[in-house]
Amino acid sequence: MPLLDDQSIVTGIKWLFWQIKGFNVSAMQNAWVDYVERNIARDEAASTLQMVKRMNPIFLSQNNIQDGYFPGNAGPSGV
C-alpha cells in the first residue's frame, strides 16, 4: 500500500517524465511538493507508545518455558 495518495503519485510521475524529456518543470515540481506537504500535514499522528513495564514478560525466561513432556504432566515413566 503506498504512503501517498494516487493523485500525488501521478503528479510526481508526470513532472519526473517531463524533466527526463528536458522540459522546464520547476512549476510542476513546486506544485507537487506543496501537494505532498499538505497531505503529510493532514495525516494523523501515530498512537502514543507506552514505555512502562509490561505486566507479562514478552521474552522467554524460566518462568514461561515448559519443563518438558508436552502436552501434559506425564513423566518419563508415562505416569
Backbone as CSV, one residue per row, in Angstrom:
resi,resn,N_x,N_y,N_z,CA_x,CA_y,CA_z,C_x,C_y,C_z
1,MET,0.846,-1.168,0.000,0.000,0.000,0.000,0.899,1.241,0.000
2,PRO,0.689,2.136,-0.939,1.536,3.332,-0.992,1.235,4.298,0.152
3,LEU,2.256,5.044,0.545,2.085,6.014,1.622,1.395,7.285,1.134
4,LEU,1.494,7.574,-0.151,0.866,8.761,-0.720,-0.385,8.364,-1.489
5,ASP,-1.280,9.309,-1.675,-2.487,9.010,-2.432,-2.188,8.952,-3.932
6,ASP,-3.168,8.497,-4.701,-2.980,8.286,-6.137,-2.619,9.570,-6.872
7,GLN,-3.280,10.667,-6.516,-3.050,11.932,-7.209,-1.605,12.404,-7.046
8,SER,-1.051,12.264,-5.865,0.326,12.712,-5.656,1.314,11.842,-6.424
9,ILE,1.050,10.550,-6.514,1.932,9.663,-7.274,1.877,9.997,-8.759
10,VAL,0.672,10.182,-9.295,0.525,10.502,-10.726,1.183,11.837,-11.048
11,THR,0.958,12.841,-10.217,1.556,14.156,-10.450,3.075,14.093,-10.370
12,GLY,3.607,13.336,-9.425,5.052,13.183,-9.311,5.657,12.492,-10.514
13,ILE,4.987,11.468,-11.012,5.482,10.767,-12.204,5.440,11.679,-13.418
14,LYS,4.408,12.527,-13.521,4.305,13.450,-14.658,5.479,14.415,-14.702
15,TRP,5.788,15.075,-13.566,6.866,16.059,-13.635,8.214,15.385,-13.788
16,LEU,8.381,14.172,-13.248,9.639,13.455,-13.481,9.799,13.082,-14.949
17,PHE,8.708,12.666,-15.596,8.755,12.332,-17.018,9.113,13.562,-17.851
18,TRP,8.469,14.696,-17.559,8.755,15.926,-18.309,10.190,16.384,-18.057
19,GLN,10.703,16.171,-16.843,12.078,16.548,-16.536,13.058,15.683,-17.327
20,ILE,12.794,14.391,-17.442,13.650,13.498,-18.221,13.660,13.920,-19.682
21,LYS,12.528,14.391,-20.186,12.445,14.832,-21.580,13.135,16.175,-21.806
22,GLY,13.539,16.855,-20.725,14.306,18.085,-20.875,13.509,19.370,-20.783
23,PHE,12.263,19.296,-20.357,11.452,20.499,-20.234,11.686,21.175,-18.883
24,ASN,11.330,22.464,-18.801,11.421,23.197,-17.551,10.187,22.845,-16.710
25,VAL,10.405,22.156,-15.626,9.291,21.646,-14.834,9.292,22.196,-13.408
26,SER,9.940,23.318,-13.189,10.045,23.832,-11.823,8.665,24.151,-11.234
27,ALA,7.745,24.675,-12.048,6.402,24.983,-11.545,5.650,23.703,-11.184
28,MET,5.771,22.676,-12.037,5.110,21.394,-11.757,5.713,20.745,-10.509
29,GLN,7.031,20.840,-10.370,7.691,20.251,-9.218,7.269,20.958,-7.928
30,ASN,7.217,22.271,-7.962,6.794,23.030,-6.785,5.352,22.712,-6.406
31,ALA,4.483,22.576,-7.404,3.091,22.231,-7.128,3.000,20.844,-6.498
32,TRP,3.805,19.901,-6.983,3.793,18.555,-6.431,4.307,18.538,-4.987
33,VAL,5.398,19.246,-4.741,5.959,19.298,-3.384,4.947,19.928,-2.427
34,ASP,4.285,20.990,-2.843,3.269,21.623,-1.998,2.114,20.667,-1.708
35,TYR,1.677,19.933,-2.737,0.565,18.990,-2.578,0.936,17.885,-1.592
36,VAL,2.128,17.336,-1.745,2.565,16.256,-0.859,2.730,16.773,0.570
37,GLU,3.300,17.954,0.739,3.476,18.506,2.080,2.135,18.789,2.753
38,ARG,1.142,19.237,1.992,-0.200,19.440,2.558,-0.804,18.116,3.005
39,ASN,-0.621,17.069,2.205,-1.156,15.764,2.586,-0.454,15.213,3.817
40,ILE,0.848,15.417,3.922,1.585,14.958,5.097,1.119,15.721,6.328
41,ALA,0.863,17.018,6.184,0.405,17.825,7.315,-0.988,17.406,7.778
42,ARG,-1.832,16.937,6.863,-3.183,16.500,7.222,-3.212,15.108,7.838
43,ASP,-2.129,14.368,7.662,-2.084,12.999,8.160,-2.131,12.992,9.681
44,GLU,-2.757,11.983,10.248,-2.855,11.879,11.702,-1.549,11.375,12.292
45,ALA,-1.323,11.706,13.522,-0.135,11.225,14.215,-0.334,9.767,14.621
46,ALA,0.771,9.093,14.826,0.704,7.710,15.288,0.265,7.684,16.747
47,SER,-0.234,6.552,17.164,-0.662,6.439,18.551,0.543,6.496,19.482
48,THR,0.302,6.901,20.714,1.365,7.045,21.690,1.842,5.673,22.141
49,LEU,3.138,5.484,22.134,3.701,4.223,22.595,3.865,4.260,24.103
50,GLN,3.457,3.197,24.753,3.605,3.093,26.198,5.007,2.592,26.519
51,MET,5.734,3.325,27.351,7.099,2.960,27.702,7.193,2.338,29.093
52,VAL,6.065,2.052,29.719,6.075,1.463,31.051,6.307,-0.040,30.953
53,LYS,6.735,-0.628,32.057,6.992,-2.062,32.087,5.682,-2.820,31.936
54,ARG,5.722,-3.870,31.155,4.531,-4.686,30.949,4.325,-5.635,32.118
55,MET,3.073,-5.980,32.304,2.756,-6.916,33.368,3.283,-8.308,33.017
56,ASN,3.066,-8.753,31.790,3.533,-10.066,31.341,4.817,-9.896,30.550
57,PRO,5.840,-10.689,30.847,7.079,-10.554,30.079,6.886,-11.048,28.647
58,ILE,7.525,-10.384,27.725,7.403,-10.785,26.329,8.565,-11.648,25.883
59,PHE,9.602,-11.772,26.724,10.763,-12.566,26.371,10.685,-13.930,27.050
60,LEU,11.412,-14.876,26.513,11.453,-16.202,27.121,12.295,-16.158,28.378
61,SER,11.801,-16.763,29.404,12.545,-16.894,30.648,12.196,-18.252,31.249
62,GLN,12.764,-18.577,32.381,12.463,-19.857,33.010,11.048,-19.887,33.552
63,ASN,10.417,-18.748,33.675,9.046,-18.699,34.175,8.014,-19.058,33.125
64,ASN,8.351,-18.928,31.844,7.347,-19.192,30.822,7.765,-20.273,29.824
65,ILE,8.714,-21.119,30.181,9.105,-22.253,29.340,8.705,-23.524,30.066
66,GLN,8.027,-24.405,29.349,7.594,-25.656,29.950,8.809,-26.552,30.176
67,ASP,8.790,-27.293,31.268,9.914,-28.161,31.607,10.058,-29.327,30.643
68,GLY,9.006,-29.774,30.084,9.065,-30.884,29.143,7.788,-31.675,29.173
69,TYR,7.783,-32.782,28.466,6.663,-33.713,28.428,5.370,-33.019,27.988
70,PHE,5.439,-32.327,26.863,4.277,-31.653,26.304,3.306,-32.703,25.808
71,PRO,2.054,-32.628,25.980,1.208,-31.563,26.484,0.772,-31.772,27.924
72,GLY,1.239,-32.778,28.614,0.742,-32.994,29.959,1.841,-33.086,30.974
73,ASN,1.490,-33.551,32.170,2.428,-33.644,33.270,3.056,-35.033,33.398
74,ALA,2.879,-35.848,32.391,3.385,-37.228,32.462,4.897,-37.227,32.491
75,GLY,5.467,-38.061,33.347,6.910,-38.150,33.466,7.474,-39.175,32.498
76,PRO,8.753,-39.481,32.638,9.388,-40.419,31.721,8.799,-41.819,31.783
77,SER,8.176,-42.152,32.894,7.593,-43.500,33.025,6.185,-43.575,32.432
78,GLY,5.668,-42.410,31.953,4.340,-42.388,31.342,3.227,-42.278,32.342
79,VAL,3.528,-41.925,33.561,2.519,-41.825,34.611,1.907,-40.459,34.633
